[in-house]
């Protein structure tokens, strides 16, 4: 599996685990409500965008976990 396929799998997993709609995910992470739909049709975002989205997804997951156990998560730009 190459980087694009791993990225697509991570996006789909995040959508399923969080219950986010594809358009909601695209708006939140890529500022494009069509992002996931285009990704599914073969769009291949540049590495910088993939890295930015993966980092934001990890931060959101960490915040979610921290919110459940009361621990603080430091946000970095």
ABEGO torsion letter per residue (X at the ends): XBAAAAAAAAAAAAAAAAGBBAAAAAAAAAGBAAAAAAAAAGBBBBAAAAAAAAAAAAAAAAAAAAAAAGBBBBBBX
